[in-house]
Amino acid sequence: MAGQDVRDPLPEGLGAAVRDTAEEIAALLRRGADMRLPVPGSEWNVGEAAAHLAQANELMADIAAGRARSYGDGTPQSLAAANERALAEFDERGAEPLAAMIVAQADACLKALDEGAAEGTVVTPLGPMGPHVLGSYLLTHMLGHGYDLARALGRPHMIDRARVELTLPFLITAMPRVTDTARTAGLTARYSIRLWGGARFGVTVANGAVSVGSQPPNRPDCTILTEPVTFLLMALGRRDQWSAVAQGRVFAWGRKLWLAPRFPALFKAP
C-alpha cells in the first residue's frame, strides 16, 4: 500500500540485547576500571580493548546508516592490521569517554537499522550481509570483547543463552568466510550443530568448500551438542574444545565421530 512502512522489524530481542550488552560493558568501565590491566589472551590492555570496541561500534553505526567504510579484506590478518591502524590513530583511553561512546554508537547503529537507513545488502568487514545480520554481528562483537574486559577486570561476563542464540544469524553468515582452507582441503563432511535448548544449524564441507544453513542436513555424519555460552566462546576463539569436553559441555555422536574434534579447527576466528 502507498505510504505504508514495510520495513522488517529487528528480530525479537536483538535490540534489547544490543542495548543491554553495551550498557553492561560501560558499567564495567565505569566501576573505576584500571585501563592499564592486560586482557588475558590478548596483546591489548583494557584501555586498548575498550577503544577498539568503541571504534567498532562507530564503524557498525556508519555501515548501518549506509555510509561506506573500508576495513580490511575479511581475512584475520587484514582485520588485525586494520585494528592496529585504527587504534594508533585514536588516542582516547579514558574509561568514561569510551563507555559513553560504546553505548552511544550501539544506539546509533540500532536507530539506523530500525529506520532502514541502509537498504538491501551492506558491506561489512566480513563481507556483504543483510542489515539485520549486521545487528547480530554488532552483538557478537560486543559479547566477545565484553567477555575479555570482564575477565581482565575480574567481573562476571554478560553472555547468556538468549544472547548466544541472537548471534547465530551472523555466525551462520560468517563461518564460510573464516574457513581455514588448509584444514578443509579434501574434506567432505556433514555436521549437525545443536545448542542446549533447541537452536541448531548445519555445516556441510564438500571437497573443501564450506556451506552453512539454518537447518541441519538430513543425514549428518556427525552431530555436536554444545552448551550455548561454551559454543560462542569456542566460536570466538576464547575457549579450548578439550576443556569444554572434559567439563561435559560438549557431546558428539554419529557414524563418523572422528569428525567432531576436527570441527573447531575448520575456522579461524577473526
N, C-alpha and C positions, 0 to 999 in steps of 0.2 A: 504494500500500500504506500502511496506517495506520502513522504514525510515521516514514515514510521521508522523508528530506530531498530535496525535488525542486527546490531552487533551482538555477538555471543557474549554472555557474562563470563567472568572468570570462573574457573572450576570451583565448586563449593569448597570453602575453607582455605583456598590458596591466599587470598588477600589477607585474611586474619593471620595466617601462619607467617607470611612475609613480615607484616607489621609487628607481630609479637616477637619474632626472632630478632628483628632489628632492635627493638626496644630492650630485649634481654641482653643482647651484645652491648648496647650502650650502657646498660646498668652495670655490667661487668667493669667497664672502663671508668665509670663514674664513682665506683667504690674505692677511690684512692689507689687505682691501679699503678703499679710500678712499671712504667713503659719501657724500662731497660731490661726487664726479665727476658731470658731466652725462651723461645717457643720450642717445646720438645719436638724433635724430629725435623726441625727446620733451621735454616740459616738466619732467619729473621728473629728479631725480638718483638715484644708486644707492640711497641710503637710502630714498627715497620709493618707488622701483620694488620694492625688496625688501619694504618694509612692505605695499605693495599685494598682492604675491604671497602673503605670509603671511596677510593678511586673506582673500584669495580662497580659499586652501586651507581656511581655517577655515569659510568660507561653504559650500564644496562638502561638507565633512565634515558640517556640520549638515544640509544638504539630504539627503545620503545616509542620515543617521540618522533621517530622517522629521520633522525639525524645520523648520517653515515659516519661510522668510526672504524678505522682500521686498527687491528690489534693482533699482530702475528698472523700466521697462516694455518692455525689449528693444530700444529704439532706441539708436543710438550716442550721441545727445545725453543721454538719461536715464542710460545706463550711465556716461558720463563724469562727469556730475553726482554720481551715487551714489559713484563712486570718490573724488572730491574731498571729499565729505562724510565718507566713512569715514576717509580719511587725516587730515582735520582733527581727528577725534575719537580718533586713535590716535597717540601721540607717540613710540613706540619707533622708533629709527633705528640702533640698535646692530647690528653685523654678527653677533655670536654669538647674541644672543637671537632675531634674525629668522631666522638659519639654522636654529636649533633648532625654531622654530615652523613653518617651511616643511616640514621633514621630519616633524615630529610630526603636523601636520594632514593631510598627504598620507597618512600611515599610518592615521590615524583614518578618513579617507574610504574607503580601501580596506577596512578592517576592517568598516565599516558595510555596504559593498556586498557583501562576501563573506558576511556574516551575513544579508543580505536584510532589513536593518532597515526600509528603505522598500520597500513592495510596490507593484507597478504603476508608473504614471507619476509622476514627481516634477516639481515646478515649479522651474525654474531661471531665472537672469537672461535667458536666451534662449528662454524658453518651456518647455512640457512636453516631457519626453523620458524614455525608459526608463532605469533605474538604470545599465545598462552603458554607455549613451551618455553618461551623466554622467561615468563614469570616463574615457571618451575626451575629454570636454570638459576635465576636470581636466588630463589630459596635454597637450592642445593649448594650454591657457592657460599652463601652466608652460613649455612649449617656447618660446612666443612671448616671454615676459618673461625666460626664461633666456637666450635669444639676445641680447636687449637688454643684459642685465647682462654677458654675456661680451664683447660689443663694447665696452661702456663701460670694462671692466677690462682690455681687451687680451688676452683669453684665448680659447682655442678654444671654440666653442659645442657643444651636446650634441644637435643634430638630426642624425638619420641616416635612411636609407631605412626601416628596420624601424619606427622610431617614427612616421615620417610615415604609414605605412600604418595604424597604430593610431589615428591621428587621423581617419581617413575616416568612421567611423560618426557622429562629432559633426559634421564638416563637411557631410556629406550631409543631416543633420537641420537644421542651422542655416542653410544657404545660402538657402532660400526666405524665411527670416525676416530676412535682412540685405540683401534686394534693394533696389537703387536704382530705385524705381518711375518716376522721371523718365527713366531710361535704358532701361527695359524697355517703356515705353508704346508700343503699336503694333507691337512687335517679335514676330515669330514665327520661331523657330529651334530646331533640334535639334542639340545638341552631344554628341560622344563625347569624354570626358576620360580620357586614359590617362597613367599614370606609367611611367617606365622600369622594367622588371622585371615588369610584368604587371597591377598594380592598375588598375582602371578603373571609371567610373560614367558616368551620362548626365544631361544637363541639358536640359530642354525649356522653351522660352518660347512661350506661346500667348496672343496678344493681351495681352501684358504680364505675364501670370501665370507664375511660375516653379515648376517641379516638378523634383525631383532623385530619381533612382533608382539602385539599386546596379548596374544593368546599362545599357549604352549603348542608344540607340534603334536599331532595325533598319537604318534608312537615315538616318544622320546627315547634316546639311547641312555640318558642319564637324567635323573631328577634330583635337584638340590633344594633342600628346605632350610631356610635361614631365619633366625630371629631378626626382626626388621632393623633395629639400631645397628646390630652387628653387620648386616648386609650393607648398609650405607657406609659404615666406616671402612669396610673392606673395599667397597667400590671406589672410595675416595683415597685409598692407599693409606688409611690411618690405622688399620688393624691387620695383623697377620692371620692367615686362614688356619694355621695349625693350632694356635692358642684358642681360637674360636671353636674348633672341632673338639679340642681337649676339654673345653668347658661346656660341651653339649649344646652349643648354639648353632651348629651346622650339622645337618644329616644329609646323606645321599643314598640313592639306590638306583637300580636299573641293570639292564643286561650288559652295559659297558661301564661298570662302576669306576674303572680306571680313569675315565674321563673327568671325574669330579675334581681331583686335585689340580688338574690342568686348567680348569676354567678361570680362576682369578688371573693367572699369568697371561691369558689371551689379550688382556687390555692394559694400557698404560694410563694411569690417572694423570691428567694434565696439571 
